[in-house]
């Protein structure tokens, strides 16, 4: 599964983004990256491989910023590579990270090419970035452009967007894939999983299906797809940052046994839309491979 972390705060958020990615490594991934707005300009680092490789790149070229997004990618559309790693960007300093699968990405890609957009990756995510930029030409702000874009997407997604045009804003949208907002007095944070944010907060708001949210240092606003405000209750996590890995269980084996149903559900969550499993969940070559499949063998070991 892919992993998302985002932050807008009064402090340097780069270490928080990196720690969040480390805490999401359990989800599995093939590349990692982050983008920040530093002195008002978009800067990005991506690496194929482990989060540690991304950290080495940041050690060589340090970044400091008050707003940013980060991601660990598990390849679906496009092979594992740096060019396909998130965040993806469009014109005018717009960047996006995305979990899930967009079923109609090929149609969107062709329309965008006809409008003059040039693609730097093979991903469905880059289609979303360019589509948001396209809508920004006729919409008053980033929030409105994101809302217009997600109304055109078929599939499952959780996405976070930022832009040089509004350097204190993250825009989130959710359909099928989980995303949580972490609240603090000095800023607000975003992640795929509570565990990524426990070092900075225990106050959380869980977005629901169809939610679109504006996240600023000073507060948050959540609406439905039509732009109507909705209330999402703040919840307090009882887990400490250290205990999160084992949770309520005395040891990891017992935790693994009891979490099997949730692990299967989370694995499928980003890969199901309209009651069916998305073909692209099985990888870039799925369409060609499935024409030759005659049987499926499941092999397993362990608890």
N, C-alpha and C positions, 0 to 999 in steps of 0.2 A: 504494500500500500504506500502511496505517496504521503508526505508529511508537510504541513504548513506551519510556519511561525511568522508573526508580524508584530510590529511595535511602533507606537508613537508616544514619546515620553520626554521628560526634561533632561534625562541623562543620556549618555552614549549607549545606544541600544545594540550595537554590534555584538558585544559579549553575550547579551541576553538571547539574541537570535541564534548564535552558535551553540549555546548551552541547550536551547530548545531543540535544535536539530539533533544533538547528541542523544537527548532523551527520547527522540522519535526513531532512533536507529533500529529499534526492535521491530518496526513495521516492515523492514526490508526495503532496499533501494539500490540503484545503480549509479546515481550521480547526485550532486548537491550544488546549491548555489544561493546567492543572496544579492539583493539590490537595495541601495540606500540613496537617500537624497542628502548629499553633503554639500554645504554652501549653495543650496538651491539647485544643484546639478545631479542628474542620475549617474550613479556609478554601480558597476556590476562585476561580480566574480563568480565563475562557475568552474566545476571540475567533475570529470568522470571519476567514479570510484568513491571512496569513503569520505565522510565528513572531515576526517583528519587531513585529507589532501586539500580540501578547501581551507582549512585552518593554516596550513603551510603557505598557501597563496596569500592569505591575509597577514601572516607574519612578515612576508616579504614586502607587501604593499598594504600597510595598515589603513583601515577606514574608521572614521568616526562620524556618527550621525545621530539625529534624534528621531528619525523615522525610517523604517525599512521593512522588507519582506524577505523570507527565506524558504527553502523548499528542499526536500529529498524526493527524488523521482524514481518510480518503478515504471519502466518503459511499456507503453501500449502502442501508441502511434509513433513510429520512428525508433530506430535502434538506440541502444545505450551509447551516448556520446556527449561531448561537451556542447556541441551545437544544438542538441535536443534538450539539454538540461534547462531547468527553470532557474530564475525568472526569465520570461520572454518579454520582449519590448516592442513597442510600435513607435510612431513618430512623436515628437514633442515631449520626450521624456516620460512616456507612459510605460509602466511595467506591471506584470501580472504573475501570480502563482496560482496553480489550479490543481485540484484533485478531482478524479473522475474521468468519464469518457463522454465525448460529444459525438453523437451518432451522425449528425448531419454536417460534420466538419468538411467533407469533400465538396458539398454544395456551396458552403460558405467560402471555402478557399477559391473556388472558381469565380464566384461573384466578386470577391475582393481583388483577384488578379485582374479582372476586367476593369476594375476601378483604379488600377495602377499600383496596387500594393505588391511589394516584392517580399517573398518569404525566405527567411534565413534558417528555417528548421522544417522538419517533417511532422511536427506535432499538431494536434487539434487545438492546443492551448494558444498558439500564435494566431490562429484564426480569431479567437476571442479578443485578443489584444488589438488586432487591426479593426475588428468590428466595433469595439468601443471607441477607438479613434475616429472611425467613420461617423459614428453617431454624435461625437463631440462637435462636429461641424454644424449640427443643427439643434443640439441640446444646450441648455444653459450651464450645465455643470457636470462633473464626473459622475456623481450619483445618478443623475437622470440618464446619462449615456450608458452606464452599467445596467440600469433597470431596463432600458430599451433593448440592450443586447441579450440579456438573459431570457427575455421574452421570446427570442428567436432560437434559443438553443434546445435541442432534443437530446436527452440523455441524463447523466448524473453529474453533479458538480458541486464543489465548494471552491470559491475563488476569492482572492484578495487583490485589489488594484490600488495603485498609487500613481501620482502624476506630478511633474514639475509645476504644473499650473496651479496646484493647490497643495503646497508642501507640508501641510499639517493634517492631512486627511488620508485615511484608509477606507475603501469601500469594499464591503463583503457581500456575498450572495450565497445562498444555500439551496440545493435541490438534491436530495438523496445522500449527500456526503456530510458527515458531521463537521461542525466548526463551533468553537467556543470563544467567548470574549472574556479576558481577564481584566479586572478593574483594580486600579490603585489610585492614590491621591496625587501621584506625580505623572500619571500617564495611563494608557490602556493598551492591551495586548490581545493577540489573536493566535489561535492554534487549532490543530486537528484534534488534540487530546489535552485534557487537563494536566497530565503529567509533565508536558513541555513547559508549563508556566508556574509550577509549584514553587520554584525558587524565588519568584517575584510576587506572587499573590495567592490567596486562597478564596478570593471573591470572584464568582463566575456568573456569566449569563450564557445560556445555551440557545443558539439560534434554532428556529424550527423551520419546517418545510416552507419554501417560498419567501423566506425573510430576506430583506436587503437592509444593510446597516451602514451607517456612517460612524467611523471611529476617529475621534480626535483626542488630543492630550487632555482636553478639558471636559470631555463627556462623550456619550454615545446616543445614537438615535436609530431605532429599528422600525421598518415599515414592511408592509406586504408588497407584492409585485405591482399593485396599483398605486402605491405611494401613500396608502393610509397608515397612520401610526399604529403600532401594536405594542403591547406591554409584555416584556419578558422578565420574569422574576429573577432577582439576584439570588444566588445560592452560595452557601459557604462550604468549602471542602474541609473535611476533618483530617485529611492526609497531610503529613509533613513531607517536605521535599525528600528526606532520606527514606521515609517509610513507603513512599509511593511505589517503589519497585516491587516490594513484597505485599503491599497493601495490608489487609487484615490477617493475612496468613502467616504462620510461624516460620515457614520455609518455602522455597521456590517450587519444589515438586508438588506440594499440595495446591499452591496457587495455580500451577499449570493445569492440574487436573480439573479444578473447578472453573477455570476460565475458558475451557474448550468451546462451550456453546457461544460465548461472547466473541471469541477469536474468529470462529467461523462466520458469525453474523457480521463482524466488522470487515472481514475479508470480502464478503459479498456486497456490502453496503454501497461501495463505490462502483460496483459493476452491474447493478440491477437498475433498470428503468422500465416503467410501465409493466411491471410484473414479469419481466423476462431478463435473463442474463445477457449482457451485451457481448457480442462476439469478439470485439476488440480486447476484452479482458484477458483473452488467451494469448495476446502478443501480436506483433506486427504481421506475422505470416499466417494468422488464424484462418482467414478466408480461403487461402490456397490449401492449407493443411486439412481443413475440415472436409473438403471434397474427396479426400483419400482415406478418411477414418472409417474403419469397419467395426472397431470395438475399443472399449476403454478398460484398462487394467489399473486398479488402485493398489499401490504398494505402500505399506507403512510399517513403522516400528516405534517402540517407546510407549509412554503412558497415554 
